[in-house]
């Protein structure tokens, strides 16, 4: 099987330990992550060959980030360096009725200033089977958008499977382009859509409801307007409190609707990266299982990530399969 390629920002997360607020803490934990890197790292943990493409700072912070990525088995030959600082975000982890809070510092970082000319996409996509991108990257800067678009065009010409999580973050789009229009353009290069009614409504300017019937109609309209999209997979998250979540997957494939069972996570250790765990689980599942089992695997991967601190899902295939198969009692393995 060929490599999986991801493109996106490497970002550092700074967070007070435990469930403290920043104003009551005098120390911070840090983790390296980033939406697409989280997907790459999870897939590598599951035994896939993965290459990440991006840009980091040309200093000891960027060097540490690359070293960390390499330690996870992800290839870094196409991660470039520049003089801008690594992007950051700050997270206060909530609990029970208190929500988590995030503040970003990324719009003048190294990835935001990526030079599209530095990426040789023909070489970067060599031996590639899947190319995964998200709506975060083109929202960060025009140069990131241009780099991604060139990569998608090259991947499409090579007949590579292209998966997208077209997450729309309105607070990112500061350089003059309209997010929904750009995302619709970029989704037109993609074959697998990882998103639900909210994402489809944003891209198409529609108002479909979020229930089963609305989801099906939204998928039909998406495929009508963007024929390249062949399969749609959605992660449903039900927040009971900050400490209790439920997850479920649903899909529209070959004019057929199917869904997974509902999984409950209580207590939640860390919500960050759970959508990325779903995407990674789905890509792994599509490479190894049928569509229904792939969706169940993705939902289980998402659930397991809620129990792991940091941005990345370190769970193995065996860990995820156990939860998928109903062994969620958490008994000690001896």
Order of alpha helices (4+ residues) and beta strands (2+ residues): beta-beta-beta-alpha-beta-alpha-beta-beta-beta-alpha-beta-alpha-alpha-beta-alpha-beta-alpha-alpha-beta-beta-beta-beta-alpha-alpha-alpha
